[in-house]
Amino acid sequence: MKKYGKYLLFLVIVLSVFLIYHFFPEKKINYIALGDSVAAGQNPYGEIGKSYADYLYEQLKEEDKVKYFSKKYSVSGYETVDIINEIIRNSDIKRDLRESDLVTISIGANDFLNSFDIKNINLLDEASYYQKVDEILPRLDSCIKEIRKYAKNDLYIIGYYNPFPALFDMKEEWVDQLFQYVDKTYQELAKKYDAIYLSNYEIFKQNKNYLPNPMDIHPNLDGYKAIANQIYEKLKSTKK
């Protein structure tokens, strides 16, 4: 009798597992990509195509993990204030953020670049770069704070890369130090809002072919794929 009881218990467990997976399958996610031209997918020659968000979506879609995806709130030229204004004025983005399971954002690069007087810029004035990072940080803080009012689940802040690795004769050592400072500062901001910050500096430093046009700051498709792969691997590691 005990023998049959063990078989019956085993059958109940197997049946329970089957019913759980059959009637309560793994939840599919809503993925929203926010940001500037890098999030939108601008290539090194001024055309909008696939971005890291598209490649990440394709990876997740292959595993049947996506219910909804949108990058319509990623616009070339956007600064932090544009994202904030979009959220304040647009009920659609509020709804999408509320319903999101994953949000990625790349923003702040235009704030940084537009803060310089290009005609009079001193490329070797190291202190000015650190000063600009410090000036932009409160704007990024306000942007992430506004997003977090509505997006309560996974939030990934996509880090910067050196946009002009071949154009200017900058000392690699101090460029490294600058981006270490950027990464440290942004990591602290991400922690403040329970977000994940992903640096892209080293990836692009080791693969200069990701930026084939020395007169343009945007990656090619391989660069976008590399960013997507980094997000995907981080997602997998955090969901174990």
C-alpha positions in Angstrom: 0.0 0.0 0.0 2.9 2.3 0.8 4.3 1.5 -2.6 1.2 2.7 -4.3 1.1 5.8 -2.1 4.5 6.8 -3.3 3.5 6.4 -6.9 0.4 8.4 -6.3 2.4 11.2 -4.6 4.8 11.3 -7.5 1.9 11.5 -10.0 0.3 14.4 -8.1 3.6 16.3 -8.1 4.2 15.7 -11.9 0.6 16.7 -12.6 0.9 19.8 -10.5 4.0 21.0 -12.3 2.4 20.3 -15.6 -0.7 22.4 -14.7 1.4 25.2 -13.3 3.4 25.5 -16.6 0.3 24.8 -18.8 -2.1 27.3 -17.2 0.5 29.8 -15.8 3.2 30.1 -18.5 6.2 32.3 -18.0 5.1 35.9 -18.2 5.9 37.8 -21.4 7.3 41.3 -20.9 6.5 44.8 -22.1 9.7 46.5 -23.3 10.0 50.2 -23.7 13.1 51.9 -25.1 13.6 55.6 -24.3 16.3 58.0 -25.4 18.2 59.8 -28.1 19.6 58.8 -31.5 21.5 55.9 -30.1 18.3 54.4 -28.8 16.5 55.3 -32.0 19.2 53.5 -34.1 20.9 56.3 -36.1 23.8 54.9 -38.1 27.2 56.6 -38.8 25.8 58.2 -42.0 22.6 59.9 -40.6 20.0 57.2 -41.3 17.7 55.7 -38.7 17.6 51.9 -38.6 18.1 49.2 -36.1 19.3 50.2 -32.6 20.4 48.1 -29.7 16.7 48.1 -28.6 15.7 46.4 -31.9 18.4 43.7 -31.5 17.5 43.1 -27.9 13.8 42.8 -28.8 14.7 40.2 -31.5 16.7 38.2 -29.0 13.9 38.2 -26.5 11.3 37.5 -29.3 13.1 34.4 -30.4 12.6 33.0 -26.9 8.9 34.1 -27.0 9.4 36.5 -24.1 8.0 39.7 -25.5 4.4 40.8 -25.4 4.9 44.5 -26.4 7.9 46.5 -27.7 8.2 50.2 -28.6 11.0 52.6 -29.3 8.8 55.4 -30.5 9.9 57.5 -27.6 13.5 57.4 -28.8 14.2 60.4 -30.9 17.4 61.7 -32.5 18.6 64.9 -30.8 16.7 64.3 -27.5 18.2 65.6 -24.3 17.1 64.7 -20.8 14.6 67.6 -20.7 12.9 66.2 -23.8 12.3 62.9 -22.1 10.9 64.7 -19.0 8.6 66.8 -21.1 7.4 63.8 -23.1 6.4 62.0 -19.9 4.7 65.1 -18.4 2.7 65.9 -21.6 2.0 62.5 -23.1 -0.5 60.1 -21.5 0.6 57.3 -23.8 4.1 57.1 -22.5 2.8 57.3 -18.9 0.6 54.2 -19.6 3.5 52.4 -21.4 5.8 53.0 -18.5 3.3 51.9 -16.0 2.7 48.7 -17.9 6.4 48.1 -18.6 8.5 45.2 -17.3 11.7 46.5 -18.9 12.8 50.0 -19.8 16.1 50.9 -21.3 17.3 54.5 -21.7 20.3 56.1 -23.4 20.2 59.9 -22.7 22.6 62.7 -21.8 25.1 62.5 -24.6 23.4 65.5 -26.4 23.3 67.4 -23.1 27.0 66.9 -22.9 27.9 67.7 -26.5 25.6 70.6 -26.8 27.0 72.2 -23.6 30.3 72.9 -25.4 31.1 75.9 -27.6 32.4 73.9 -30.5 34.1 76.9 -32.2 36.1 77.7 -29.1 36.5 74.4 -27.5 39.8 73.5 -25.9 40.1 69.7 -26.5 42.9 69.4 -24.1 41.3 71.1 -21.1 40.7 68.0 -19.0 39.0 69.8 -16.2 36.2 71.1 -18.4 35.1 67.6 -19.2 34.7 66.7 -15.6 32.9 69.9 -15.0 30.4 69.1 -17.8 29.7 65.7 -16.3 28.9 67.2 -13.0 26.7 69.8 -14.6 24.7 67.2 -16.5 24.2 64.8 -13.6 21.3 66.7 -12.0 19.5 66.7 -15.3 19.9 63.0 -15.7 18.8 62.5 -12.1 15.6 64.5 -12.8 15.0 62.4 -15.9 15.4 59.0 -14.1 13.3 60.3 -11.2 10.5 61.2 -13.7 10.7 57.8 -15.3 10.6 56.0 -12.0 7.3 57.7 -11.1 5.7 55.3 -13.6 8.2 52.5 -14.4 8.4 50.3 -11.4 10.2 47.3 -12.8 13.5 46.8 -14.5 15.3 50.0 -15.6 18.6 49.9 -17.5 20.6 53.0 -18.0 22.9 52.6 -21.1 26.3 54.1 -20.6 28.4 56.2 -23.0 31.4 55.4 -25.2 34.1 57.7 -26.5 32.3 59.1 -29.6 35.5 60.4 -31.3 38.2 57.8 -30.7 40.0 58.6 -34.0 39.3 62.3 -34.5 41.3 64.0 -31.7 44.8 63.3 -30.4 43.7 62.9 -26.8 45.8 61.0 -24.3 44.3 57.6 -23.8 45.2 57.6 -20.1 43.1 60.6 -19.2 40.2 59.6 -21.5 40.2 56.3 -19.5 40.1 58.2 -16.3 37.3 60.5 -17.5 35.1 57.5 -18.4 35.9 55.8 -15.1 34.6 58.9 -13.4 31.5 58.9 -15.6 30.9 55.2 -14.9 31.3 55.7 -11.1 29.0 58.7 -11.1 26.3 57.0 -13.1 26.6 53.8 -11.1 25.8 55.8 -8.0 22.8 57.4 -9.7 21.5 54.0 -10.9 21.8 52.6 -7.4 19.8 55.6 -6.1 16.8 54.7 -8.3 17.2 50.9 -8.1 18.3 50.7 -11.8 21.1 49.0 -13.6 23.9 50.9 -15.3 25.8 49.4 -18.2 29.1 50.9 -19.3 30.0 50.7 -23.0 33.3 52.5 -22.9 35.6 49.4 -22.8 33.5 47.6 -25.4 33.9 50.4 -27.9 37.5 51.1 -26.9 38.4 47.5 -27.8 36.4 47.6 -31.0 37.1 50.9 -32.8 35.4 49.4 -35.9 32.1 50.0 -34.2 32.5 53.7 -35.0 33.6 53.6 -38.7 32.9 57.3 -39.5 35.4 59.6 -37.7 33.1 62.5 -38.4 30.1 60.9 -36.8 29.4 59.7 -33.2 27.0 56.8 -34.0 27.7 53.1 -34.0 27.3 50.7 -36.9 25.1 47.6 -36.6 27.9 45.6 -35.0 28.2 48.3 -32.3 24.4 48.2 -31.6 24.5 44.4 -31.5 27.3 44.6 -28.9 25.2 46.9 -26.7 22.2 44.7 -27.1 24.2 41.6 -26.2 25.5 43.2 -23.0 21.9 44.1 -21.9 20.7 40.6 -22.8 23.5 38.9 -20.8 22.8 41.1 -17.8 19.1 40.3 -18.0 19.8 36.6 -18.1 22.2 36.8 -15.1 19.7 38.8 -13.0 16.8 36.5 -13.7 18.5 33.3 -12.6 
